[in-house]
Amino acid sequence: MLGNLQGYHVLILLAVVVVVIAIVIIVVLSVRRRSAGHRGALPDDPARRIEQLMRLRDQGLVSEEEFEAKRLEILRQM
């Protein structure tokens, strides 16, 4: 009977380890998802890219011609 009990202990211990690992994975994914949400839209989001491009143009870092060419390129990728 003690032999079987020890076997069950091993199974219970393995189950606990698997549950703990699953909880850690869920927490890590949740934190990543939240931190991604704080950064705003995804960088590949066309609207976000055009907004960034507009800021560069407004700051004089991109010419009107460069802005328009890149804006059209972004729109074509949609």
C-alpha positions as CSV (number, residue, x, y, z in Angstrom):
1,M,0.0,0.0,0.0
2,L,2.8,2.4,0.7
3,G,4.4,1.7,-2.7
4,N,1.1,2.7,-4.4
5,L,0.9,5.8,-2.2
6,Q,4.4,6.9,-3.2
7,G,3.4,6.4,-6.9
8,Y,0.4,8.6,-6.3
9,H,2.5,11.2,-4.6
10,V,4.7,11.4,-7.7
11,L,1.6,11.8,-9.9
12,I,0.2,14.5,-7.6
13,L,3.6,16.3,-7.6
14,L,3.8,16.2,-11.4
15,A,0.2,17.5,-11.7
16,V,1.0,20.4,-9.3
17,V,4.2,21.2,-11.3
18,V,2.2,21.2,-14.6
19,V,-0.5,23.5,-13.0
20,V,2.1,25.9,-11.7
21,I,3.9,26.1,-15.1
22,A,0.5,26.7,-16.8
23,I,-0.3,29.5,-14.3
24,V,3.1,31.1,-15.0
25,I,2.6,30.9,-18.7
26,I,-0.9,32.5,-18.4
27,V,0.5,35.3,-16.2
28,V,3.4,36.0,-18.6
29,L,1.1,36.1,-21.6
30,S,-1.4,38.3,-19.8
31,V,1.4,40.8,-18.8
32,R,2.7,40.9,-22.4
33,R,-0.8,41.5,-23.7
34,R,-1.4,44.4,-21.3
35,S,2.0,46.0,-22.0
36,A,1.3,45.7,-25.7
37,G,-2.1,47.4,-25.1
38,H,-0.3,50.3,-23.4
39,R,1.9,50.9,-26.4
40,G,-1.1,51.7,-28.5
41,A,-1.9,50.3,-32.0
42,L,0.3,47.8,-33.6
43,P,3.2,49.3,-35.6
44,D,1.8,47.6,-38.8
45,D,-1.5,49.3,-38.4
46,P,-1.8,51.5,-41.5
47,A,-3.6,54.4,-39.7
48,R,-0.8,54.4,-37.0
49,R,1.9,54.4,-39.6
50,I,0.3,57.3,-41.5
51,E,-0.1,59.3,-38.3
52,Q,3.6,58.8,-37.6
53,L,4.4,59.9,-41.1
54,M,2.2,63.0,-40.7
55,R,4.1,63.9,-37.5
56,L,7.4,63.5,-39.4
57,R,6.1,65.8,-42.2
58,D,4.8,68.4,-39.7
59,Q,8.2,68.4,-38.0
60,G,9.9,69.0,-41.4
61,L,11.7,65.7,-41.3
62,V,9.9,64.4,-44.4
63,S,9.1,66.5,-47.5
64,E,5.6,66.7,-48.8
65,E,6.6,64.5,-51.8
66,E,8.2,61.8,-49.5
67,F,5.1,61.9,-47.3
68,E,2.7,61.4,-50.2
69,A,4.8,58.6,-51.8
70,K,5.0,56.7,-48.5
71,R,1.3,57.3,-47.7
72,L,0.3,55.8,-51.0
73,E,2.7,52.9,-50.4
74,I,1.0,52.2,-47.0
75,L,-2.4,52.4,-48.5
76,R,-1.5,50.0,-51.3
77,Q,-0.4,47.4,-48.7
78,M,-3.9,47.4,-47.2
